[in-house]
Amino acid sequence: MAPPSCIFCDISSGKVPQTKLEVETDEYVIFKDIKPASTYHYLAVPKQHYESLEVLNKSHDGLITRMEDGLKKFLVSKNINTSDALFGFHLPPFITVKHLHMHAIAPRSEIGIIYRMVFRPSTPWFKTVSESRDYLKRNEL
């Protein structure tokens, strides 16, 4: 259940008209991050409220796959190189919005020094999509 006030719930339901939805499906939306870590920084946010990766389990692997595929397809449609992109999630307590969101950041090679720490894979605070799938496999129903 969503908390009484969640900005990503509001954005995904179209209640924040100043946020342009780049992609909208029945399951998730994609929009630009307001504090980009590189030239291109987008978020895929499920319409259903999940606080973070920690509340998911292996049954959610399909959702993660569809979000990643959607972000990749969107980047390609904008002629953005996905081979130099970073896709992943922050884990609590290192999340600024308590609503699951996948980051797509490109080019990865141009991420600034501070953001390199914030989005550093294989850390307790950030997991790539591959690392996230491993995490979900360990999180049984």
VEXKEDREN-583377 format. One line per field, with one value per atom (N, C-alpha, C): residue number from 1; residue in one letter; atom name; x, y, z. Coordinates in Angstrom, 3 decimals. Each point is the difference from the previous one (the first is absolute). Last residue first. Example, Ala and Ser with C-alpha at 12.3 -4.5 7.8 and 13.67 -1.06 7.14 Angstrom:
2
resi <- 2; 2; 2; 1; 1; 1;
resn <- S; S; S; A; A; A;
name <- N; CA; C; N; CA; C;
x <- 12.850; 0.820; -0.770; 0.290; -0.890; 0.900;
y <- -2.250; 1.190; 1.090; -5.720; 1.190; 1.200;
z <- 7.080; 0.060; 0.730; -0.070; 0.000; 0.000;
% end
This chain:
141
resi <- 141; 141; 141; 140; 140; 140; 139; 139; 139; 138; 138; 138; 137; 137; 137; 136; 136; 136; 135; 135; 135; 134; 134; 134; 133; 133; 133; 132; 132; 132; 131; 131; 131; 130; 130; 130; 129; 129; 129; 128; 128; 128; 127; 127; 127; 126; 126; 126; 125; 125; 125; 124; 124; 124; 123; 123; 123; 122; 122; 122; 121; 121; 121; 120; 120; 120; 119; 119; 119; 118; 118; 118; 117; 117; 117; 116; 116; 116; 115; 115; 115; 114; 114; 114; 113; 113; 113; 112; 112; 112; 111; 111; 111; 110; 110; 110; 109; 109; 109; 108; 108; 108; 107; 107; 107; 106; 106; 106; 105; 105; 105; 104; 104; 104; 103; 103; 103; 102; 102; 102; 101; 101; 101; 100; 100; 100; 99; 99; 99; 98; 98; 98; 97; 97; 97; 96; 96; 96; 95; 95; 95; 94; 94; 94; 93; 93; 93; 92; 92; 92; 91; 91; 91; 90; 90; 90; 89; 89; 89; 88; 88; 88; 87; 87; 87; 86; 86; 86; 85; 85; 85; 84; 84; 84; 83; 83; 83; 82; 82; 82; 81; 81; 81; 80; 80; 80; 79; 79; 79; 78; 78; 78; 77; 77; 77; 76; 76; 76; 75; 75; 75; 74; 74; 74; 73; 73; 73; 72; 72; 72; 71; 71; 71; 70; 70; 70; 69; 69; 69; 68; 68; 68; 67; 67; 67; 66; 66; 66; 65; 65; 65; 64; 64; 64; 63; 63; 63; 62; 62; 62; 61; 61; 61; 60; 60; 60; 59; 59; 59; 58; 58; 58; 57; 57; 57; 56; 56; 56; 55; 55; 55; 54; 54; 54; 53; 53; 53; 52; 52; 52; 51; 51; 51; 50; 50; 50; 49; 49; 49; 48; 48; 48; 47; 47; 47; 46; 46; 46; 45; 45; 45; 44; 44; 44; 43; 43; 43; 42; 42; 42; 41; 41; 41; 40; 40; 40; 39; 39; 39; 38; 38; 38; 37; 37; 37; 36; 36; 36; 35; 35; 35; 34; 34; 34; 33; 33; 33; 32; 32; 32; 31; 31; 31; 30; 30; 30; 29; 29; 29; 28; 28; 28; 27; 27; 27; 26; 26; 26; 25; 25; 25; 24; 24; 24; 23; 23; 23; 22; 22; 22; 21; 21; 21; 20; 20; 20; 19; 19; 19; 18; 18; 18; 17; 17; 17; 16; 16; 16; 15; 15; 15; 14; 14; 14; 13; 13; 13; 12; 12; 12; 11; 11; 11; 10; 10; 10; 9; 9; 9; 8; 8; 8; 7; 7; 7; 6; 6; 6; 5; 5; 5; 4; 4; 4; 3; 3; 3; 2; 2; 2; 1; 1; 1;
resn <- L; L; L; E; E; E; N; N; N; R; R; R; K; K; K; L; L; L; Y; Y; Y; D; D; D; R; R; R; S; S; S; E; E; E; S; S; S; V; V; V; T; T; T; K; K; K; F; F; F; W; W; W; P; P; P; T; T; T; S; S; S; P; P; P; R; R; R; F; F; F; V; V; V; M; M; M; R; R; R; Y; Y; Y; I; I; I; I; I; I; G; G; G; I; I; I; E; E; E; S; S; S; R; R; R; P; P; P; A; A; A; I; I; I; A; A; A; H; H; H; M; M; M; H; H; H; L; L; L; H; H; H; K; K; K; V; V; V; T; T; T; I; I; I; F; F; F; P; P; P; P; P; P; L; L; L; H; H; H; F; F; F; G; G; G; F; F; F; L; L; L; A; A; A; D; D; D; S; S; S; T; T; T; N; N; N; I; I; I; N; N; N; K; K; K; S; S; S; V; V; V; L; L; L; F; F; F; K; K; K; K; K; K; L; L; L; G; G; G; D; D; D; E; E; E; M; M; M; R; R; R; T; T; T; I; I; I; L; L; L; G; G; G; D; D; D; H; H; H; S; S; S; K; K; K; N; N; N; L; L; L; V; V; V; E; E; E; L; L; L; S; S; S; E; E; E; Y; Y; Y; H; H; H; Q; Q; Q; K; K; K; P; P; P; V; V; V; A; A; A; L; L; L; Y; Y; Y; H; H; H; Y; Y; Y; T; T; T; S; S; S; A; A; A; P; P; P; K; K; K; I; I; I; D; D; D; K; K; K; F; F; F; I; I; I; V; V; V; Y; Y; Y; E; E; E; D; D; D; T; T; T; E; E; E; V; V; V; E; E; E; L; L; L; K; K; K; T; T; T; Q; Q; Q; P; P; P; V; V; V; K; K; K; G; G; G; S; S; S; S; S; S; I; I; I; D; D; D; C; C; C; F; F; F; I; I; I; C; C; C; S; S; S; P; P; P; P; P; P; A; A; A; M; M; M;
name <- N; CA; C; N; CA; C; N; CA; C; N; CA; C; N; CA; C; N; CA; C; N; CA; C; N; CA; C; N; CA; C; N; CA; C; N; CA; C; N; CA; C; N; CA; C; N; CA; C; N; CA; C; N; CA; C; N; CA; C; N; CA; C; N; CA; C; N; CA; C; N; CA; C; N; CA; C; N; CA; C; N; CA; C; N; CA; C; N; CA; C; N; CA; C; N; CA; C; N; CA; C; N; CA; C; N; CA; C; N; CA; C; N; CA; C; N; CA; C; N; CA; C; N; CA; C; N; CA; C; N; CA; C; N; CA; C; N; CA; C; N; CA; C; N; CA; C; N; CA; C; N; CA; C; N; CA; C; N; CA; C; N; CA; C; N; CA; C; N; CA; C; N; CA; C; N; CA; C; N; CA; C; N; CA; C; N; CA; C; N; CA; C; N; CA; C; N; CA; C; N; CA; C; N; CA; C; N; CA; C; N; CA; C; N; CA; C; N; CA; C; N; CA; C; N; CA; C; N; CA; C; N; CA; C; N; CA; C; N; CA; C; N; CA; C; N; CA; C; N; CA; C; N; CA; C; N; CA; C; N; CA; C; N; CA; C; N; CA; C; N; CA; C; N; CA; C; N; CA; C; N; CA; C; N; CA; C; N; CA; C; N; CA; C; N; CA; C; N; CA; C; N; CA; C; N; CA; C; N; CA; C; N; CA; C; N; CA; C; N; CA; C; N; CA; C; N; CA; C; N; CA; C; N; CA; C; N; CA; C; N; CA; C; N; CA; C; N; CA; C; N; CA; C; N; CA; C; N; CA; C; N; CA; C; N; CA; C; N; CA; C; N; CA; C; N; CA; C; N; CA; C; N; CA; C; N; CA; C; N; CA; C; N; CA; C; N; CA; C; N; CA; C; N; CA; C; N; CA; C; N; CA; C; N; CA; C; N; CA; C; N; CA; C; N; CA; C; N; CA; C; N; CA; C; N; CA; C; N; CA; C; N; CA; C; N; CA; C; N; CA; C; N; CA; C; N; CA; C; N; CA; C; N; CA; C; N; CA; C; N; CA; C; N; CA; C; N; CA; C; N; CA; C; N; CA; C; N; CA; C; N; CA; C;
x <- 9.863; -1.373; -0.292; 5.139; -1.080; -1.342; 4.889; -1.175; -1.185; 4.190; 0.231; -1.200; -0.008; 0.046; 0.201; 0.196; -1.367; -0.038; 4.235; -0.618; -1.422; 2.254; 0.588; -0.616; -1.197; -0.620; 0.548; 1.945; -1.353; -0.724; 4.222; 0.144; -1.370; 0.014; 0.461; 0.142; -0.991; -1.158; 0.384; 2.916; -0.353; -1.221; 1.043; 0.092; -0.372; 1.490; -0.445; 0.260; 0.982; -1.025; -0.490; 3.533; -1.222; -1.120; 3.408; 0.144; -1.255; 1.026; 0.535; 0.303; -0.312; -0.543; 0.700; -0.715; 1.058; -0.596; -1.826; -0.485; 1.050; 0.926; -1.435; -0.542; 4.465; -0.143; -1.464; 0.985; 0.619; -0.073; -1.409; -1.014; 0.593; 2.973; -0.898; -1.036; 2.940; 0.706; -0.904; -2.287; 0.910; 0.519; -1.501; -0.568; 1.050; 0.442; 0.019; -0.651; 0.262; 1.385; 0.100; -4.181; 0.554; 1.404; -3.702; 0.997; 0.575; -4.179; 0.909; 0.494; -3.368; 0.917; 0.978; -4.782; 0.726; 0.843; -2.880; 0.750; 0.576; -4.454; 1.216; 0.632; -3.522; 0.310; 1.352; -4.060; 0.932; 0.213; -1.208; -0.826; 1.003; 0.857; -0.326; -1.083; 4.009; -1.446; -0.317; 4.408; -0.575; -1.515; 3.843; -0.942; -0.630; 3.156; 0.624; -0.919; -0.156; -0.643; 0.482; -1.334; -0.118; 1.225; 0.674; -0.622; -0.125; 0.290; 0.552; -0.762; 0.694; -0.845; 0.841; 0.802; -0.026; -0.865; 3.035; -1.383; 0.020; 3.366; -0.100; -1.472; 3.090; -1.047; 0.018; 2.289; 0.703; -1.024; -1.503; 1.173; 0.849; -3.952; -0.281; 1.199; -0.781; 0.740; -0.247; -3.326; 0.912; 0.615; -3.613; 1.378; 1.036; -4.873; 0.581; 1.449; -2.477; -0.864; 0.500; 2.156; 0.316; -0.831; -0.977; 1.306; 0.378; -3.947; -0.148; 1.328; 0.037; -0.709; -0.166; 1.805; 0.937; -0.644; -2.720; 1.018; 0.962; -3.167; -0.650; 0.979; 1.460; -0.205; -0.637; 0.477; 1.309; -0.152; -3.889; 0.480; 1.336; -1.780; -0.773; 0.424; 2.006; 0.382; -0.733; -1.213; 1.344; 0.450; -4.039; -0.140; 1.350; -0.037; -0.586; -0.173; 1.459; 1.052; -0.531; -2.291; 0.012; 1.066; -0.618; -1.188; -0.069; 3.398; 0.274; -1.219; -0.080; 0.549; 0.113; -0.540; -0.275; 0.589; 0.531; -1.320; -0.380; 4.173; -0.039; -1.350; 0.968; 0.369; -0.135; -2.977; 1.363; 0.201; -4.365; 0.906; 1.419; -4.502; 0.901; 1.017; -4.925; 0.979; 0.714; -2.065; -0.317; 1.086; 0.661; -1.209; -0.460; 5.252; -1.244; -1.192; 4.572; -0.708; -1.279; 5.072; -1.183; -0.637; 3.511; -0.493; -1.168; 4.684; -1.440; -0.325; 4.096; -0.310; -1.517; 4.459; -1.333; -0.212; 3.927; -0.767; -1.437; 1.948; 0.743; -0.899; -1.519; 1.383; 0.895; -4.875; 0.716; 1.467; -4.636; 1.405; 0.878; -4.670; 0.145; 1.420; -1.733; 0.378; 0.236; -3.371; 1.352; 0.223; -3.492; 0.145; 1.423; -3.816; 1.393; -0.001; -3.564; 0.236; 1.499; -3.472; 1.016; 0.020; -3.336; 0.757; 0.964; -2.792; -0.943; 0.729; 2.523; -0.624; -1.033; 3.154; -0.986; -0.565; 4.321; -0.616; -1.017; 1.956; 0.597; -0.610; -1.839; 0.152; 0.494; 0.470; -0.332; 0.260; -1.212; 0.917; -0.464; -2.531; 1.297; 1.062; -4.529; 0.088; 1.327; -1.901; 1.051; 0.253; -3.056; -0.423; 1.034; -0.087; -0.258; -0.429; 1.520; -1.444; -0.383; 4.514; -0.404; -1.499; 1.834; 0.540; -0.529; -1.125; -0.661; 0.475; 2.127; -1.381; -0.756; 4.269; 0.053; -1.358; 0.488; 0.172; 0.037; -2.546; 1.160; 0.110; -3.048; 0.575; 1.264; -2.757; -0.933; 0.539; 1.895; -0.117; -0.935; -0.622; 0.776; -0.159; -0.269; -0.844; 0.887;
y <- -16.380; 0.355; -0.464; 1.084; -0.964; 0.529; 1.986; 0.466; -0.874; -0.445; -0.356; 0.365; 1.145; -1.475; -0.466; 4.643; -0.512; -1.517; 2.120; 0.345; -0.583; -0.294; -0.940; 0.215; 3.065; -1.309; -1.059; 4.230; 0.040; -1.321; 0.722; -0.211; -0.017; 1.050; -1.378; -0.337; 4.431; -0.864; -1.460; 3.293; -0.053; -0.898; 2.675; -1.299; 0.152; 3.039; -0.016; -1.366; 1.038; 0.997; -0.016; -2.817; -0.193; 0.968; -1.329; 0.605; -0.277; -0.954; -0.986; 0.604; 3.635; -1.361; -0.843; 5.453; -1.008; -1.405; 4.808; -1.052; -1.094; 3.698; -0.189; -1.189; 1.457; -0.658; -0.336; 2.371; -1.326; -0.777; 4.547; -0.971; -1.392; 3.501; -0.222; -1.055; 1.308; -0.683; -0.286; 0.410; 0.796; -0.753; -2.140; 0.272; 0.738; -1.801; 1.431; 0.361; -4.479; 0.485; 1.481; -2.208; -0.375; 0.577; 2.317; -1.065; -0.213; -0.099; -0.107; 1.386; -3.194; 1.137; -0.225; -1.764; -0.233; 1.252; -2.401; 1.051; -0.519; -1.461; -0.449; 1.183; -0.560; 0.642; -0.488; -0.409; -0.699; 0.785; 2.441; -0.642; -0.593; 3.337; -1.365; -0.577; 3.777; -0.150; -1.455; 1.163; 1.315; -0.006; -3.900; 0.405; 1.323; -3.141; 0.913; 0.342; -3.149; 1.311; 1.029; -3.870; 0.779; -0.228; -0.485; -0.737; 0.906; 0.749; 0.249; -0.845; -1.191; 0.467; 0.349; -0.503; -0.587; 0.742; 0.151; -0.253; -0.620; 2.866; -0.683; -0.103; 0.616; 0.454; -0.852; -0.224; 0.856; 0.610; -2.798; -0.771; 0.795; 1.712; -0.769; -0.821; 4.735; -1.252; -0.736; 3.440; -0.003; -1.384; 1.942; -0.155; 0.129; -0.209; 1.344; 0.001; -4.035; 0.861; 1.437; -3.143; -0.276; 0.901; 0.155; 0.607; -0.188; -2.145; 1.449; 0.679; -4.622; 0.320; 1.512; -1.590; -0.204; 0.381; 0.104; 1.063; -0.128; -3.419; 1.256; 1.160; -4.204; -0.037; 1.298; -0.497; 0.130; 0.029; -0.792; 1.367; 0.227; -4.346; 0.896; 1.461; -3.273; -0.211; 0.969; -0.079; 0.565; -0.107; -2.081; 1.458; 0.670; -4.672; 0.456; 1.511; -2.127; 0.050; 0.513; -0.928; 1.322; 0.122; -3.849; 0.099; 1.345; -1.068; -0.514; 0.037; 3.608; -1.355; -0.514; 5.099; -0.890; -1.387; 3.936; -0.606; -0.944; 2.561; -0.887; -0.677; 3.433; -1.344; -0.996; 4.183; -0.154; -1.425; 1.916; 0.942; -0.069; -0.778; -0.882; 0.930; 0.678; 0.475; -1.176; 0.446; -0.559; 0.429; 1.236; 0.686; -0.524; 0.022; -0.767; 0.811; 1.919; -0.059; -0.817; 1.569; -0.829; -0.236; 4.067; -0.928; -0.793; 2.949; -0.247; -1.013; 3.264; -0.694; -0.093; 1.888; -0.610; -0.792; 2.526; 0.695; -0.502; -0.987; 0.071; 0.704; -0.508; -0.352; 0.016; 2.746; -0.965; -0.186; 1.599; 0.271; -0.975; -0.163; 1.449; 0.399; -4.180; 0.262; 1.504; -2.141; 0.503; 0.238; -3.822; 1.446; 0.382; -4.416; 0.430; 1.518; -4.188; 1.212; 0.266; -4.688; 0.955; 1.232; -3.665; -0.420; 1.050; 0.227; -0.338; -0.216; 3.212; -1.294; -0.222; 4.296; -0.466; -1.316; 3.908; -1.290; -0.303; 4.164; -0.373; -1.285; 3.973; -1.451; -0.346; 4.688; -0.614; -1.501; 3.829; -1.100; -0.687; 3.538; 0.570; -1.076; -0.974; 0.303; 0.597; -3.219; 1.023; 0.381; -3.478; 1.125; 1.120; -4.627; 1.185; 1.225; -4.543; 0.074; 1.267; -0.870; -1.150; -0.002; 3.394; 0.122; -1.131; -0.164; 1.124; 0.156; -3.183; -0.448; 1.099; 1.101; -0.892; -0.625; 2.846; 0.760; -0.909; -0.724; -0.561; 0.701; -0.179; 0.947; -0.607; -2.623; 1.085; 0.992; -4.947; 0.932; 1.152; -4.886; 1.238; 0.854; -5.484; 1.187; 1.247;
z <- -1.486; 0.412; 1.406; -1.392; -0.306; 0.467; -1.159; 0.751; -0.361; -2.172; 1.407; 0.880; -4.581; 0.077; 1.429; -0.980; 0.000; 0.099; -0.359; 1.282; 0.069; -4.064; 0.963; 1.378; -3.279; -0.274; 0.959; 0.147; 0.563; -0.227; -1.946; 1.453; 0.676; -4.546; 0.182; 1.488; -1.155; -0.234; 0.205; 2.785; -1.418; -0.155; 4.589; -0.666; -1.473; 4.859; -1.396; -0.626; 4.702; -0.315; -1.443; 2.095; 0.801; -0.391; -3.838; 1.324; 0.810; -4.818; 0.952; 1.360; -3.882; 0.084; 1.077; -0.171; -0.113; 0.173; 0.040; -0.890; -0.219; 2.885; 0.253; -0.804; -0.724; 1.319; 0.272; -3.859; -0.142; 1.311; -0.222; -0.407; -0.247; 1.040; 1.145; -0.346; -3.503; 1.095; 1.204; -4.910; 0.818; 1.211; -4.816; 1.314; 0.826; -4.585; 0.292; 1.337; -1.963; 0.046; 0.345; -0.789; 1.300; 0.181; -3.197; 0.006; 1.402; 0.642; -1.149; -0.397; 3.663; -0.072; -1.152; 2.647; -1.249; -0.216; 4.469; -0.670; -1.311; 3.138; -0.660; -0.723; 4.457; -1.276; -0.511; 4.353; -0.883; -1.297; 4.417; -1.020; -0.983; 3.763; 0.409; -0.904; -0.674; -0.114; 0.294; 0.477; 0.303; -0.116; 1.434; -1.038; 0.398; 2.493; -0.965; -1.167; 4.058; 0.172; -1.017; -2.020; 1.247; 0.873; -5.248; 1.097; 1.222; -5.756; 1.330; 1.006; -5.413; 1.099; 1.226; -5.908; 1.332; 0.994; -5.039; 0.401; 1.395; -3.810; 1.288; 0.358; -4.893; 0.912; 1.269; -4.563; 0.968; 0.964; -3.404; 0.435; 0.996; -2.270; 1.225; 0.466; -2.983; 0.042; 1.320; -2.699; 1.147; 0.099; -3.019; -0.501; 1.111; 0.432; 0.068; -0.484; 0.278; -0.825; -0.027; 2.821; -1.407; -0.908; 4.582; -0.283; -1.473; 1.463; -0.021; -0.339; 0.627; -1.240; -0.125; 4.015; -1.111; -1.332; 3.863; 0.036; -1.163; 0.497; -0.372; -0.013; 1.554; -1.450; -0.491; 4.654; -0.653; -1.519; 2.501; 0.233; -0.704; -0.085; -0.860; 0.179; 2.795; -1.400; -0.921; 4.542; -0.143; -1.462; 1.092; 0.089; -0.237; 0.335; -1.256; -0.039; 4.006; -1.014; -1.342; 4.395; -0.626; -1.103; 2.894; -0.849; -0.732; 3.294; -1.346; -0.918; 3.780; 0.051; -1.426; 3.064; -1.125; 0.252; 2.803; 0.213; -1.135; 0.051; 1.163; 0.220; -3.323; -0.427; 1.149; 0.768; -0.507; -0.492; 1.147; 0.657; -0.553; -2.748; 0.741; 0.628; -2.863; 0.979; 0.670; -5.119; 1.317; 0.969; -4.320; 0.436; 1.361; -1.580; -0.113; 0.507; -2.267; 1.283; -0.175; -2.340; -0.254; 1.361; -1.845; 1.006; -0.567; -1.991; 0.027; 1.087; -2.338; 1.253; 0.101; -3.285; -0.045; 1.286; -0.212; -1.039; -0.072; 4.617; -1.254; -1.015; 4.365; 0.322; -1.232; 1.376; -0.844; 0.391; 2.202; 0.335; -0.784; -0.572; 0.197; 0.399; -3.273; 1.386; 0.166; -3.778; 0.241; 1.492; -1.733; -0.069; 0.373; -0.883; -0.099; -0.128; 2.044; -0.789; -0.029; 0.797; 0.446; -0.903; -0.407; 1.174; 0.555; -4.052; 1.078; 1.320; -3.200; -0.255; 1.104; -2.228; 0.979; -0.469; -0.859; -0.333; 1.088; 0.142; -1.284; -0.534; 3.360; -0.070; -1.397; 2.927; -1.287; 0.067; 3.814; -0.296; -1.275; 1.812; -0.394; -0.246; 1.605; -1.436; -0.446; 3.868; 0.004; -1.463; 1.194; 0.847; 0.079; -2.207; -0.803; 0.786; 1.453; -0.261; -0.769; 1.341; -0.826; -0.304; 2.870; -1.357; -0.877; 4.560; -0.655; -1.441; 2.650; -0.244; -0.743; 1.426; -1.160; -0.299; 3.812; -1.231; -1.226; 4.706; -0.705; -1.344; 4.879; -0.939; -0.600; 2.923; -0.310; -1.030; -0.372; 1.124; -0.394; -2.238; -0.113; 1.260; -0.349; 0.000; 0.000;
% end
